[in-house]
Amino acid sequence: MEIKNNRKNLFITTVIIFAILFTGYNVFKGDTTNDWPTYRNDKYGFEIKYPSGWEFYESTAEPIPGLEGPELKTFFIIFSEKEQGLGAPSLSTNTLEIFEEEKEKILDTLLNRDKSYTKVGDVNYSDLVMTKLISTIPADNKDTAYLFQDDKFTYIFHTYGVSDKLMLNSLVFQK
């Protein structure tokens, strides 16, 4: 009888220890984006969180006939660390580009015409299938791009690996 109680107590103790460890791990791992600000864009119908201490700015690039530059009209949201003092450069930047063209046209331009990226494969963030691309430009060798589309627009999220997965997982499209 005593051996049976000892086994029962050992089992209960083991379950409690695993529960505490699992809870502690999940609290530690948790959603570190809870205190992040949220960028919302009603025109394009989405929101995305970005790290505290970062800022964003918006820009538009228009095709310029006869000059080298953007071929497609593009809307940019650039997320970066706030400057660290007098003219210090931003340490981290993630950029979200938005196009009115179809995903396949943009993918073809990046992979075949410009040959500026190599396709790695498809990944899932925020319940979206995204095509993961790696830059082939030597000076840009750490640039990773995630290409995805909603009902109206195509998006490219460029990153050098800083907070990218957390940002992509926080992306929500408005219905």
N, C-alpha and C positions, 0 to 999 in steps of 0.2 A: 504494500500500500504506500509506504514511504517513497519507494523508487518511482511509483506512478505519479505521486505529487511532485517529486523533484523534476521529473520530465515535463510535467505540466507547467511548473514554475519556470523552468528553463525555456520552454517554448514561448510562454507569455513574455518573459524578459527579452527574448530574442526578437519577437514581434514588436515590442515597444521600442527597442533600440533601433531596429530598421525603420520604424515609423518616424522616430526622431531624426535619424540621419536623412531620410528621404525628404521630410519637411524642411529641415535645415538646408539641404541641397537646393530644393526648389525656391526657398526664400532667397538664398544666395544667388542662384542662377536667375531667378525671377525676371520680370519685365522691367529692365533698366530704362525703358523709355517712358515710364510713368511721369517723371518730372520734366520731360522734354517738351519744348513748345511745339505747336502744330501749325504747319503752313497749310492754308486752305486756298483753293482756286476754284471759284464757282464757274468760271468760263469753261474750264476743262473738266470740271466735275470730280475733283479728287482732293484728298488731304494726305499729308505725310508728315511724320514727326522728324525732327532734326535735333542733334545734341544741344544740350544747354551750353551756353558759351559760344555757340555758332550764330551766324546771321545769314540772311539770304538776300539776294537781289535778283530782279527780273530783267531780261533783255530780249530783244527781238533782232534776228538777223534776216535781212531781205536779200534775195539774189540781186546782183548788180550786173547788168548786161555789159559784156566786154571786159570785165575784171574777174580775176580769180577770187573765189570766195564761195560762200554758201550757194549751192545749186537750188536748194529748197528753202521756202520760208520756214523759219524755225523760231519757236519761243523757248527761251532758256530760263530755268530757275537754278541759280548757283548757290549752293550751301557751302559755307566755309567758316573756319574758326575766325573769331574776331581778331583783329590785329593785336599783337602783343607788345604794345608800346609804340614808340616813335617810328613809324614807317616800317615796322617789322613785317615780313611777308606772312601770309596766311600759311599755316602749317598743314592744313587738311582741306580738301575740296571735293565735293560730290556735285555733279551737275545732272539735272533732269532736262532733256531736250524733248520738245513736243512737236510733232509733224502732222500735217493733214493728209499726207500720203499713206498708202498702204504699207504694212509691215514688210511684205515681200519685196517691194520696190526699194525700200531703204536697205534691207538686208542684202539684196543683190548689189546695190551701189557699194556698200561697205566691203563685201566679200570679193566681188568680181571686178568691178570697175576700178575702184580705188585700191583694192587689195590691202586695205589698212587694218583689217581684222581677220582673225581665224575663228571659226565657230567651234566652241567647246562642246556644246550640247544644250539640252533644255533643263531648266531648274524651276522649282516652284517656290514662290514667295507670295504671301497674302492671297492664297488661292488663285494665283495667276501663273500661267505657264510663260516663262521668260526664256529667250534664247540668250545664252551666255557667250560672249565674244571676248577675245583677248587681242590687244593691239599687236600688230606686226611691225610697228615703227620702233626702231631701236631706242630712240630717246623717250619713247612712251611705253616701255616694256612692262610697266606695272599697271597700265590702264586696263581695267576690265569694264565691259559694257553689258548691260542687260537690256534686251530689246523686247518690248511687249506692246500689246494693242488692246484697246477697249472697243466699244461700238463705233466711235468716231475718229479717234486719234491713235497715232503710233508714238511710243515713248522710248527714249534711250536714257538709261541711268548710267552715267559714267562715274567710276570710282577708282581710287587707288587703294581701296581696302580698308578705309577708316569708317567705321560705323555703318558700312553698306548693308549688311544683312539685317541689322536692327531697323534701319530706315526702310528697306524694302518690305520687311514684315509689318511695318506700321502703315503702309500704303492702303488707303481705303477709297474706293470709288463711290460717289454718291449716286443713288438710284433715282 
